[in-house]
Amino acid sequence: MAKVLGIGGIFFKSPDSKALAAWYGEHLGLEISAWGGAQLTFDRLPAGQYAVWSPFAANTKHFDPSPKDFMFNLIVDDVSAALQQVKAGGAELVGEIDESDYGRFGWFLDPDGNKVELWQPPAA
């Protein structure tokens, strides 16, 4: 049987994809390629880290205040600094930083209104 090996990408529509890509490049350091996206190679992650795939119930409030049916998660090296960077770029911060056994989490709405979860995994 064939098996899933990992998350291959995040693909979504944007009213101005070039501007949104540039915003992520400027405020979160994504290296945007000529084709308009970024390659996030696994060797950039700390040892032992992983990506998560998780469907949510249709009535979840976890993606609020965004009205969209999705939220994506980006692994970062410093949640606090990353949140300040996106705030300086005009993003709306959502909630407070949450700390748990899984690491530190923070959320914001990007210029298109997408809710983004930033995740700083715990030290290995």
ZILINHU-V83769 format. One line per field, one symbol per residue. psi: psi as a letter, one per 40 degrees, with the letter a starting at -180 (. if undefined). burial: I if it has 24 or more other ideal C-beta (glycine too) atoms within 12 Angstrom, else O. A space follows every 50 residues. Layout:
BEGIN
psi = ???
burial = ???
END
This chain:
BEGIN
psi = hiiheaheihhiiidgddddddddddeeehghideeaihgideeiiheii iihhiiideiedeieheieiiihhhiegddddddddddeeihihaihhha deahiiiihideehhhhhhhiii.
burial = OOOOOOOOOOOOOOOOOOOIIOIIOOIIOIOOOOOOOOOIOOOOOOOOIO OOOOOOOOOOOIIOOIOOOOIIIIIIOOIOOIIOIIOOIOIOIIOOIOOO OOIIIIIIIIIIIIIIIIIIIOOO
END
